[in-house]
Amino acid sequence: MGRRIARMHHTRRQVVVPSERLSTTIGSITYPWVVVANGPFANDSILSSYVPQEPSYPDDSQKLYEEKLEELEQQKIEGVSVPHDEPGWKLLSFDPPSLRRDGDAPLKLRFCPTTRYRMLATELQLDKPLDFDDRSTLRNRYDRGDLDLREAPSQVVANYWGVGLAVITSDRHLVFGRRSSGMAESPGMIWPALGEGGNRTLDRDSNGAPDHLAIARRGALEELGINIHDEQVTWLSLGASSREWS
């Protein structure tokens, strides 16, 4: 298909993108992505652990989840196409936080179970995610508007772990996609060539944590029809969407 994954050597100079609590700015462009940690990271320097118990959520969060299940079930009965549920991972914590790395210190990630439907119910129900004066939203009620995703994920919603890869063609063009307006997550948005959510059934390592390379390989094959090799992938950063608070 004339596409390849651009390999970034670990010896290249680190590029630090300025990130605020709610957004990142490159030149004159500001967008709702929070850079948590800059790499590049070798795959063996990302240490992922897994806690098999799903955390408890506030009553409001649990109510939203149950309402979302009822809504989706009714839509199925009416013949409406709905997103499929699947088992995924919630990122509980990371270390070190906020772009601080001590030389070649590993990036430590801690995960627990979640599902796509729980994420849809709690994370994407925000009408005004960047307006902290709006107390009708779940996260604003519990995080009081002072949550900093560079320091820790929100504990009141079910974020959903995934990987994104940039694809560069042989003639040095970046490949992007635009998500369908009918998608449940980020409809109509410009998206990386490969953005794949982890699946606990398909992408887990021997300890139950996500195998990030497995997610990337599966996503590249499903979305682009290409096979990638582990040595072609370098992880450049850890980040989160402040618009969806993932």
BAROZA-862837 format. One record per residue: x, y, z negated of N, C-alpha, C in turn. Coordinates in nm, 2 decimals, padded with zeros to 4 digits. Each point is the difference from the previous one (the first is absolute). Example, Ala and Ser with C-alpha at 12.3 -4.5 7.8 and 13.67 -1.06 7.14 Angstrom:
2
((01.32, -00.57, -00.78), (-00.09, 00.12, 00.00), (00.09, 00.12, 00.00))
((-00.04, 00.11, 00.07), (00.09, 00.11, 00.00), (-00.08, 00.11, -00.08))
END
This chain:
246
((00.08, -00.12, 00.00), (-00.08, 00.12, 00.00), (00.09, 00.13, 00.00))
((00.13, -00.02, 00.01), (00.09, 00.11, 00.01), (00.01, 00.08, -00.13))
((-00.04, -00.06, -00.12), (00.00, 00.06, -00.12), (00.11, -00.07, -00.09))
((00.05, 00.08, -00.09), (00.09, -00.06, -00.10), (-00.01, 00.07, -00.13))
((00.04, -00.06, -00.10), (00.00, 00.06, -00.13), (00.14, 00.07, -00.02))
((00.00, 00.13, -00.03), (00.12, 00.07, -00.01), (00.07, -00.04, -00.13))
((00.12, -00.04, 00.01), (00.08, -00.04, -00.12), (00.08, 00.12, -00.05))
((-00.02, 00.03, -00.13), (00.07, 00.10, -00.06), (00.11, -00.06, -00.09))
((00.12, 00.03, 00.02), (00.11, -00.06, -00.08), (00.01, 00.06, -00.14))
((00.03, -00.08, -00.09), (00.00, 00.05, -00.14), (00.11, 00.10, -00.03))
((00.10, 00.02, 00.09), (00.10, 00.09, -00.02), (-00.04, 00.14, 00.04))
((-00.11, 00.02, 00.06), (-00.04, 00.13, 00.05), (-00.04, 00.09, -00.12))
((00.02, 00.12, 00.02), (-00.03, 00.10, -00.10), (-00.14, 00.00, -00.04))
((-00.02, 00.01, -00.13), (-00.14, 00.00, -00.06), (-00.06, 00.14, 00.04))
((-00.13, -00.01, 00.04), (-00.07, 00.12, 00.03), (-00.11, 00.02, -00.10))
((00.00, 00.11, -00.07), (-00.10, 00.02, -00.11), (-00.11, 00.09, 00.05))
((-00.12, -00.05, 00.01), (-00.11, 00.08, 00.05), (-00.07, 00.07, -00.12))
((-00.01, 00.13, 00.00), (-00.06, 00.07, -00.11), (-00.15, -00.03, -00.02))
((-00.03, -00.05, -00.12), (-00.13, -00.05, -00.03), (-00.06, 00.07, -00.13))
((-00.12, 00.05, 00.01), (-00.06, 00.06, -00.11), (-00.09, -00.11, -00.06))
((-00.08, 00.05, -00.10), (-00.09, -00.10, -00.07), (-00.11, -00.05, 00.09))
((-00.04, 00.08, 00.10), (-00.11, -00.05, 00.08), (00.03, -00.01, 00.15))
((00.12, 00.04, 00.04), (00.03, 00.01, 00.14), (00.15, 00.00, 00.03))
((00.03, -00.01, 00.12), (00.14, 00.00, 00.05), (00.01, 00.11, 00.11))
((00.10, 00.07, 00.01), (00.02, 00.10, 00.10), (00.13, -00.03, 00.08))
((-00.02, 00.00, 00.14), (00.11, -00.01, 00.09), (-00.01, 00.12, 00.09))
((00.10, 00.09, 00.00), (-00.01, 00.12, 00.08), (-00.13, 00.08, -00.04))
((-00.08, 00.02, 00.10), (-00.13, 00.08, -00.03), (-00.12, -00.09, -00.02))
((00.02, -00.13, 00.00), (-00.11, -00.09, -00.01), (-00.01, -00.06, -00.14))
((-00.11, 00.01, -00.06), (-00.03, -00.06, -00.13), (-00.11, -00.10, 00.01))
((00.02, -00.12, -00.06), (-00.10, -00.11, 00.02), (-00.01, -00.07, -00.14))
((-00.11, -00.07, -00.02), (-00.03, -00.06, -00.13), (00.06, -00.13, -00.03))
((00.14, 00.00, 00.01), (00.07, -00.12, -00.03), (00.11, 00.03, -00.10))
((00.00, -00.07, -00.11), (00.09, 00.02, -00.11), (00.12, -00.09, 00.01))
((00.12, 00.05, 00.01), (00.12, -00.08, 00.01), (00.04, -00.03, -00.15))
((00.00, -00.13, -00.03), (00.03, -00.04, -00.14), (00.15, -00.03, -00.01))
((00.06, -00.06, 00.09), (00.14, -00.04, 00.00), (00.06, -00.01, 00.14))
((00.11, 00.06, 00.02), (00.07, 00.00, 00.13), (00.11, -00.11, 00.00))
((00.01, -00.07, 00.11), (00.10, -00.10, 00.02), (00.12, 00.05, 00.08))
((00.05, -00.08, 00.09), (-00.06, -00.13, 00.03), (00.03, -00.11, -00.11))
((-00.09, -00.10, 00.00), (00.01, -00.11, -00.09), (00.02, -00.13, 00.08))
((00.10, -00.07, -00.04), (00.02, -00.14, 00.05), (-00.11, -00.08, -00.06))
((-00.04, -00.11, 00.07), (-00.11, -00.08, -00.05), (00.03, -00.06, -00.13))
((00.13, -00.04, -00.02), (00.03, -00.07, -00.13), (00.02, 00.10, -00.11))
((-00.02, 00.13, 00.03), (00.01, 00.10, -00.11), (-00.14, 00.04, -00.05))
((-00.10, -00.06, 00.06), (-00.14, 00.03, -00.04), (-00.05, -00.12, -00.08))
((-00.01, 00.02, -00.13), (-00.03, -00.11, -00.09), (-00.15, 00.01, -00.04))
((-00.08, -00.10, 00.04), (-00.14, 00.00, -00.02), (-00.04, -00.11, -00.10))
((-00.08, 00.04, -00.10), (-00.05, -00.09, -00.09), (-00.16, 00.00, 00.00))
((-00.06, -00.11, -00.05), (-00.14, -00.01, 00.01), (-00.06, -00.05, -00.13))
((-00.11, 00.07, -00.04), (-00.08, -00.04, -00.12), (-00.13, -00.05, 00.05))
((-00.03, -00.13, -00.02), (-00.12, -00.06, 00.06), (-00.13, 00.05, -00.05))
((-00.01, 00.08, -00.11), (-00.13, 00.04, -00.05), (-00.04, 00.14, 00.06))
((-00.12, 00.01, 00.05), (-00.05, 00.12, 00.05), (-00.03, 00.10, -00.12))
((00.04, 00.12, 00.01), (-00.02, 00.09, -00.11), (-00.14, 00.04, -00.02))
((-00.03, 00.05, -00.12), (-00.14, 00.05, -00.02), (-00.01, 00.14, 00.05))
((-00.12, 00.04, 00.04), (-00.02, 00.13, 00.05), (-00.11, 00.07, -00.08))
((-00.01, 00.13, 00.00), (-00.11, 00.07, -00.07), (-00.13, -00.04, 00.05))
((-00.10, 00.02, -00.08), (-00.14, -00.05, 00.04), (-00.04, 00.06, 00.13))
((00.03, 00.13, 00.02), (-00.04, 00.07, 00.13), (00.06, -00.07, 00.12))
((00.12, -00.05, -00.02), (00.07, -00.06, 00.11), (-00.06, -00.14, 00.03))
((-00.03, -00.07, -00.11), (-00.07, -00.13, 00.02), (-00.14, 00.01, 00.06))
((-00.07, 00.11, -00.03), (-00.13, 00.02, 00.05), (00.01, 00.03, 00.15))
((00.10, 00.08, 00.04), (00.02, 00.03, 00.14), (00.03, -00.12, 00.08))
((00.08, -00.09, -00.06), (00.03, -00.13, 00.07), (-00.12, -00.08, 00.02))
((-00.09, -00.02, -00.10), (-00.12, -00.07, 00.01), (-00.09, 00.06, 00.10))
((-00.01, 00.13, 00.01), (-00.09, 00.07, 00.09), (00.05, -00.02, 00.15))
((00.14, 00.00, 00.01), (00.05, -00.02, 00.13), (-00.03, -00.14, 00.05))
((00.01, -00.10, -00.08), (-00.03, -00.14, 00.04), (-00.15, -00.01, 00.04))
((-00.09, 00.06, -00.07), (-00.14, 00.00, 00.04), (-00.02, 00.07, 00.13))
((00.07, 00.11, 00.02), (-00.02, 00.08, 00.12), (00.05, -00.08, 00.12))
((00.12, -00.06, -00.01), (00.05, -00.08, 00.11), (-00.08, -00.12, 00.03))
((-00.06, -00.07, -00.10), (-00.08, -00.11, 00.02), (-00.13, 00.04, 00.07))
((-00.06, 00.11, -00.03), (-00.12, 00.05, 00.07), (00.03, 00.03, 00.14))
((00.12, 00.06, 00.03), (00.04, 00.03, 00.13), (00.02, -00.13, 00.09))
((00.05, -00.10, -00.07), (00.01, -00.13, 00.08), (-00.13, -00.05, 00.03))
((-00.10, 00.01, -00.09), (-00.14, -00.05, 00.03), (-00.06, 00.07, 00.11))
((00.03, 00.13, 00.01), (-00.05, 00.09, 00.11), (00.07, -00.01, 00.13))
((00.11, -00.09, 00.00), (00.07, -00.02, 00.12), (00.11, 00.11, 00.03))
((00.03, 00.08, -00.10), (00.11, 00.10, 00.01), (00.13, -00.06, -00.01))
((00.10, 00.03, 00.08), (00.13, -00.04, -00.01), (00.07, 00.06, -00.13))
((00.05, -00.08, -00.08), (00.07, 00.05, -00.12), (00.14, -00.05, -00.01))
((00.09, 00.07, -00.07), (00.14, -00.05, -00.02), (00.00, -00.13, -00.08))
((00.09, -00.09, 00.04), (00.01, -00.13, -00.08), (00.07, 00.02, -00.13))
((-00.03, -00.07, -00.10), (00.07, 00.00, -00.12), (00.12, -00.09, 00.01))
((00.11, 00.03, -00.08), (00.11, -00.09, -00.01), (00.08, 00.03, -00.12))
((00.07, -00.10, -00.05), (00.08, 00.02, -00.13), (00.13, 00.08, 00.03))
((00.02, 00.10, -00.08), (00.12, 00.08, 00.02), (00.07, 00.03, -00.13))
((00.09, 00.10, 00.00), (00.08, 00.03, -00.12), (-00.03, 00.15, -00.03))
((-00.01, 00.03, -00.13), (00.00, 00.13, -00.06), (00.14, 00.03, -00.05))
((00.06, 00.11, 00.03), (00.13, 00.04, -00.06), (-00.03, 00.06, -00.13))
((00.06, -00.07, -00.11), (-00.02, 00.05, -00.13), (00.10, 00.11, -00.04))
((00.13, -00.03, 00.03), (00.10, 00.10, -00.04), (00.12, -00.02, 00.09))
((00.09, 00.10, 00.00), (00.12, -00.01, 00.07), (00.11, 00.07, -00.08))
((00.13, -00.04, 00.03), (00.11, 00.06, -00.07), (00.12, -00.01, 00.09))
((00.08, 00.11, 00.02), (-00.02, 00.13, -00.07), (-00.10, 00.08, 00.07))
((-00.06, 00.09, -00.07), (-00.10, 00.09, 00.06), (00.06, 00.13, 00.06))
((-00.09, 00.07, 00.08), (00.03, 00.13, 00.04), (00.13, 00.03, 00.07))
((00.03, -00.08, 00.10), (00.12, 00.02, 00.09), (00.13, -00.02, -00.08))
((00.00, -00.04, -00.12), (00.12, -00.01, -00.08), (00.06, -00.14, 00.02))
((00.12, -00.01, 00.06), (00.07, -00.12, 00.02), (00.14, 00.01, -00.05))
((00.04, -00.10, -00.07), (00.14, 00.00, -00.05), (00.09, -00.09, 00.09))
((00.05, 00.07, 00.10), (00.09, -00.07, 00.09), (-00.08, -00.11, 00.08))
((00.04, -00.12, -00.02), (-00.07, -00.12, 00.07), (-00.09, -00.07, -00.10))
((-00.06, 00.07, -00.10), (-00.09, -00.06, -00.09), (-00.12, -00.06, 00.07))
((-00.05, -00.12, -00.04), (-00.11, -00.06, 00.07), (-00.13, 00.08, -00.02))
((-00.09, -00.01, 00.09), (-00.13, 00.05, -00.01), (-00.09, -00.11, -00.06))
((-00.05, 00.02, -00.12), (-00.08, -00.10, -00.07), (-00.15, 00.03, 00.02))
((-00.08, -00.10, 00.05), (-00.14, 00.02, 00.02), (-00.07, -00.11, -00.08))
((-00.11, 00.04, -00.06), (-00.08, -00.10, -00.08), (-00.14, 00.00, 00.05))
((-00.05, -00.12, 00.03), (-00.13, -00.02, 00.06), (-00.10, -00.08, -00.08))
((-00.13, 00.01, 00.03), (-00.10, -00.08, -00.05), (-00.11, -00.02, 00.11))
((-00.09, -00.09, -00.02), (-00.10, -00.03, 00.10), (-00.10, 00.11, 00.02))
((-00.05, 00.02, 00.12), (-00.12, 00.08, 00.03), (-00.06, -00.06, 00.13))
((-00.11, 00.06, 00.04), (-00.06, -00.04, 00.13), (-00.03, 00.13, 00.08))
((-00.02, -00.02, 00.13), (-00.03, 00.11, 00.09), (-00.13, 00.07, -00.04))
((-00.10, -00.08, -00.04), (-00.13, 00.06, -00.03), (00.01, 00.09, -00.13))
((00.08, -00.05, -00.09), (00.02, 00.08, -00.12), (00.07, 00.13, 00.03))
((00.10, -00.01, 00.09), (00.06, 00.13, 00.04), (-00.09, 00.09, 00.07))
((-00.09, -00.05, 00.09), (-00.09, 00.08, 00.08), (-00.10, 00.07, -00.10))
((-00.04, -00.07, -00.11), (-00.10, 00.05, -00.09), (00.06, 00.11, -00.09))
((00.12, -00.02, -00.04), (00.06, 00.10, -00.10), (00.09, 00.11, 00.07))
((00.07, -00.04, 00.10), (00.10, 00.09, 00.05), (-00.06, 00.10, 00.11))
((-00.08, -00.06, 00.08), (-00.04, 00.08, 00.12), (-00.14, 00.07, -00.02))
((-00.05, 00.00, -00.13), (-00.12, 00.07, -00.02), (00.01, 00.15, -00.03))
((00.12, 00.05, 00.01), (00.03, 00.14, -00.03), (-00.04, 00.09, 00.11))
((-00.09, 00.09, -00.02), (-00.04, 00.10, 00.10), (00.09, 00.11, 00.01))
((00.06, 00.04, -00.11), (00.09, 00.12, 00.00), (00.13, -00.04, -00.08))
((00.08, -00.09, 00.06), (00.11, -00.06, -00.08), (00.10, 00.10, -00.04))
((00.01, 00.11, 00.07), (00.11, 00.10, -00.04), (-00.05, 00.11, -00.08))
((-00.13, 00.00, -00.04), (-00.06, 00.10, -00.08), (-00.02, -00.04, -00.15))
((00.10, 00.04, -00.08), (-00.01, -00.05, -00.14), (-00.10, 00.07, -00.09))
((-00.07, 00.10, 00.06), (-00.11, 00.06, -00.08), (-00.13, -00.08, 00.02))
((00.00, -00.10, 00.09), (-00.12, -00.07, 00.02), (00.00, -00.12, -00.09))
((-00.08, 00.00, -00.11), (00.00, -00.10, -00.10), (-00.10, -00.12, 00.04))
((-00.06, 00.01, 00.12), (-00.09, -00.11, 00.04), (00.08, -00.12, 00.05))
((00.13, 00.02, 00.03), (00.08, -00.11, 00.05), (00.06, -00.08, -00.12))
((00.01, -00.13, 00.03), (00.04, -00.09, -00.10), (00.14, 00.03, -00.06))
((00.09, 00.03, 00.09), (00.14, 00.02, -00.04), (00.01, 00.13, -00.08))
((-00.07, 00.10, 00.04), (00.01, 00.13, -00.07), (-00.05, -00.01, -00.14))
((-00.11, -00.08, -00.02), (-00.05, -00.02, -00.13), (00.10, -00.06, -00.10))
((00.07, -00.10, 00.05), (00.09, -00.08, -00.09), (00.14, 00.05, 00.01))
((00.05, 00.05, 00.11), (00.14, 00.05, 00.00), (00.01, 00.15, -00.03))
((-00.11, 00.07, -00.01), (00.00, 00.14, -00.05), (00.07, 00.09, 00.10))
((00.02, -00.04, 00.12), (00.07, 00.09, 00.10), (00.15, 00.01, -00.02))
((00.06, -00.07, -00.09), (00.14, 00.01, -00.02), (00.08, -00.12, 00.05))
((-00.06, -00.09, 00.07), (00.07, -00.12, 00.04), (00.11, 00.04, 00.10))
((00.12, -00.06, -00.01), (00.11, 00.02, 00.09), (00.04, -00.14, 00.05))
((-00.04, -00.02, 00.13), (00.03, -00.13, 00.06), (00.15, -00.03, 00.02))
((00.08, 00.10, -00.02), (00.15, -00.02, 00.01), (00.05, -00.06, -00.13))
((-00.08, 00.00, -00.11), (00.04, -00.06, -00.12), (-00.07, -00.13, -00.03))
((-00.12, -00.02, 00.04), (-00.08, -00.12, -00.03), (-00.12, -00.01, 00.08))
((-00.05, -00.12, 00.04), (-00.13, -00.01, 00.07), (-00.11, 00.03, -00.10))
((-00.12, 00.04, 00.05), (-00.12, 00.01, -00.08), (-00.04, -00.14, -00.05))
((-00.04, 00.00, -00.13), (-00.04, -00.13, -00.05), (-00.15, -00.02, 00.00))
((-00.08, 00.10, 00.05), (-00.14, -00.01, 00.00), (-00.06, -00.04, 00.13))
((00.08, -00.01, 00.10), (-00.05, -00.05, 00.13), (00.09, -00.11, 00.05))
((-00.05, -00.08, 00.10), (00.07, -00.11, 00.05), (00.07, 00.03, 00.13))
((00.12, 00.06, -00.01), (00.08, 00.02, 00.12), (00.03, -00.13, 00.07))
((00.04, 00.00, 00.12), (00.02, -00.12, 00.08), (00.13, 00.01, 00.07))
((00.09, -00.10, -00.02), (00.13, 00.00, 00.04), (00.02, -00.04, 00.15))
((00.08, 00.08, 00.07), (00.02, -00.04, 00.14), (00.14, 00.06, 00.05))
((00.04, -00.03, 00.12), (00.12, 00.05, 00.05), (-00.03, 00.07, 00.14))
((00.08, 00.10, 00.03), (-00.01, 00.07, 00.13), (00.14, 00.00, 00.06))
((00.00, -00.03, 00.13), (00.13, 00.00, 00.08), (-00.01, 00.10, 00.11))
((00.11, 00.07, 00.03), (00.01, 00.08, 00.12), (00.05, -00.09, 00.11))
((-00.05, 00.01, 00.12), (00.05, -00.07, 00.11), (00.05, 00.10, 00.11))
((00.12, -00.03, 00.05), (00.06, 00.09, 00.10), (00.03, -00.09, 00.12))
((-00.05, 00.06, 00.12), (00.02, -00.07, 00.12), (00.14, 00.00, 00.05))
((00.03, -00.08, 00.10), (00.14, -00.01, 00.05), (00.04, 00.14, 00.06))
((-00.09, 00.08, 00.04), (00.03, 00.13, 00.05), (-00.02, 00.11, -00.10))
((00.00, -00.04, -00.13), (00.01, 00.09, -00.12), (-00.13, 00.08, -00.01))
((-00.11, -00.06, 00.01), (-00.13, 00.07, -00.03), (-00.06, -00.07, -00.12))
((-00.06, 00.08, -00.09), (-00.07, -00.05, -00.11), (-00.14, -00.05, 00.04))
((-00.04, -00.11, -00.05), (-00.13, -00.06, 00.02), (-00.09, 00.03, -00.11))
((-00.12, 00.07, 00.03), (-00.09, 00.03, -00.11), (-00.14, -00.06, 00.05))
((-00.09, -00.01, -00.10), (-00.13, -00.04, 00.03), (-00.10, 00.09, -00.06))
((-00.13, 00.00, 00.05), (-00.10, 00.08, -00.06), (-00.11, -00.10, -00.05))
((-00.03, 00.00, -00.13), (-00.10, -00.09, -00.05), (-00.14, 00.03, 00.05))
((-00.08, -00.11, 00.03), (-00.13, 00.02, 00.04), (-00.09, 00.08, -00.09))
((-00.09, 00.08, 00.05), (-00.09, 00.08, -00.09), (-00.09, -00.09, -00.08))
((-00.01, -00.13, 00.04), (-00.09, -00.09, -00.08), (00.07, -00.07, -00.11))
((00.13, 00.02, -00.02), (00.08, -00.07, -00.10), (-00.04, 00.05, -00.14))
((00.00, -00.09, -00.10), (-00.04, 00.03, -00.13), (00.11, 00.09, -00.07))
((00.12, -00.03, 00.04), (00.12, 00.07, -00.06), (00.06, 00.10, 00.10))
((00.01, 00.12, -00.04), (00.07, 00.10, 00.09), (-00.05, 00.01, 00.14))
((-00.13, 00.01, 00.02), (-00.05, 00.00, 00.14), (00.05, 00.12, 00.08))
((00.04, -00.03, 00.12), (00.04, 00.11, 00.09), (00.13, 00.06, -00.02))
((00.08, -00.05, -00.10), (00.12, 00.06, -00.03), (00.11, -00.06, 00.09))
((00.11, 00.09, 00.03), (00.12, -00.05, 00.06), (00.07, -00.09, -00.10))
((00.05, -00.12, 00.05), (00.05, -00.10, -00.09), (00.13, -00.05, 00.06))
((00.09, -00.06, -00.09), (00.12, -00.06, 00.05), (-00.03, -00.11, 00.10))
((00.10, -00.03, 00.08), (-00.02, -00.11, 00.09), (-00.04, -00.13, -00.07))
((00.05, -00.02, -00.12), (-00.04, -00.12, -00.07), (-00.03, 00.05, -00.15))
((-00.13, -00.02, -00.04), (-00.04, 00.02, -00.13), (-00.08, -00.12, -00.05))
((00.06, -00.08, -00.09), (-00.06, -00.13, -00.03), (-00.02, -00.01, -00.15))
((-00.12, -00.03, -00.04), (-00.03, -00.03, -00.14), (00.05, -00.14, -00.04))
((00.05, -00.02, -00.12), (00.05, -00.13, -00.04), (-00.12, -00.09, -00.03))
((00.02, -00.13, 00.02), (-00.10, -00.10, -00.03), (00.06, -00.10, -00.09))
((-00.06, -00.02, -00.12), (00.06, -00.09, -00.10), (00.00, -00.15, 00.04))
((-00.09, -00.03, 00.09), (00.00, -00.14, 00.05), (00.11, -00.02, 00.10))
((00.03, 00.10, 00.09), (00.09, -00.02, 00.11), (00.14, 00.05, -00.03))
((00.02, 00.10, -00.08), (00.12, 00.07, -00.01), (00.07, 00.00, -00.13))
((-00.03, -00.10, -00.09), (00.06, 00.00, -00.13), (00.14, -00.07, 00.00))
((00.08, 00.04, -00.10), (00.13, -00.08, -00.02), (-00.02, -00.11, -00.10))
((00.10, -00.06, -00.04), (-00.01, -00.12, -00.09), (-00.05, 00.04, -00.14))
((00.00, 00.13, -00.03), (-00.04, 00.05, -00.13), (-00.14, 00.06, 00.00))
((-00.06, 00.01, 00.12), (-00.13, 00.06, 00.01), (00.00, 00.14, 00.04))
((00.12, 00.07, 00.00), (00.01, 00.14, 00.04), (00.00, 00.01, 00.16))
((-00.02, 00.11, 00.05), (00.00, 00.02, 00.15), (00.14, -00.02, 00.06))
((00.00, -00.08, 00.11), (00.12, -00.01, 00.08), (-00.01, 00.11, 00.11))
((00.07, 00.11, -00.02), (-00.02, 00.11, 00.08), (00.04, -00.03, 00.15))
((00.10, -00.08, 00.02), (00.04, -00.03, 00.14), (-00.11, -00.09, 00.06))
((-00.06, -00.09, -00.08), (-00.11, -00.08, 00.06), (-00.11, 00.09, 00.04))
((-00.04, 00.10, -00.07), (-00.10, 00.09, 00.04), (00.03, 00.07, 00.13))
((00.13, 00.04, 00.01), (00.04, 00.07, 00.12), (00.00, -00.09, 00.12))
((00.05, -00.12, -00.02), (00.00, -00.10, 00.12), (-00.14, -00.03, 00.04))
((-00.09, -00.02, -00.09), (-00.14, -00.04, 00.03), (-00.07, 00.12, 00.07))
((00.02, 00.12, -00.05), (-00.06, 00.12, 00.06), (00.05, 00.03, 00.14))
((00.13, -00.02, 00.02), (00.06, 00.03, 00.13), (-00.06, -00.10, 00.11))
((-00.02, -00.12, -00.05), (-00.05, -00.10, 00.10), (-00.15, 00.02, 00.02))
((-00.07, 00.03, -00.10), (-00.15, 00.02, 00.02), (-00.03, 00.13, 00.07))
((00.07, 00.11, -00.04), (-00.04, 00.13, 00.06), (00.07, 00.03, 00.13))
((00.13, -00.05, 00.02), (00.07, 00.04, 00.11), (00.04, -00.11, 00.09))
((-00.02, -00.13, -00.05), (00.04, -00.11, 00.08), (00.15, -00.02, 00.02))
((00.08, 00.05, -00.10), (00.14, -00.02, 00.01), (00.05, -00.07, -00.13))
((00.11, -00.07, 00.02), (00.07, -00.07, -00.11), (00.12, 00.09, -00.05))
((00.01, 00.02, -00.13), (00.11, 00.07, -00.05), (00.08, -00.09, -00.09))
((00.13, 00.03, -00.02), (00.09, -00.08, -00.08), (00.03, 00.08, -00.13))
((00.02, -00.07, -00.10), (00.02, 00.07, -00.13), (00.12, 00.10, 00.01))
((00.10, -00.03, 00.07), (00.12, 00.10, 00.00), (-00.03, 00.12, 00.08))
((-00.12, 00.01, 00.07), (-00.03, 00.12, 00.08), (-00.08, 00.10, -00.09))
((-00.03, -00.04, -00.12), (-00.08, 00.09, -00.09), (00.08, 00.06, -00.11))
((-00.01, 00.13, -00.01), (00.05, 00.07, -00.12), (-00.11, 00.08, -00.06))
((-00.01, 00.00, -00.13), (-00.11, 00.07, -00.07), (00.06, 00.14, -00.03))
((-00.07, 00.10, 00.06), (00.05, 00.14, -00.01), (-00.06, 00.08, -00.12))
((-00.12, -00.04, -00.05), (-00.05, 00.08, -00.11), (-00.12, -00.08, -00.06))
((-00.04, 00.04, -00.12), (-00.12, -00.04, -00.07), (-00.09, 00.12, -00.01))
((-00.12, -00.01, 00.04), (-00.09, 00.12, 00.00), (-00.14, -00.04, -00.03))
((-00.09, 00.10, -00.01), (-00.14, -00.02, -00.03), (-00.08, 00.11, 00.06))
((-00.12, -00.03, 00.05), (-00.10, 00.09, 00.05), (-00.07, 00.07, -00.11))
((00.02, 00.14, -00.01), (-00.08, 00.07, -00.10), (-00.14, 00.02, 00.04))
((-00.03, -00.01, 00.13), (-00.14, 00.02, 00.04), (-00.09, -00.12, -00.04))
((00.06, -00.12, 00.01), (-00.07, -00.12, -00.05), (00.05, -00.05, -00.13))
((00.11, 00.06, -00.04), (00.06, -00.04, -00.13), (00.04, -00.14, -00.01))
((00.06, -00.05, 00.11), (00.05, -00.14, 00.01), (00.13, -00.01, -00.06))
END
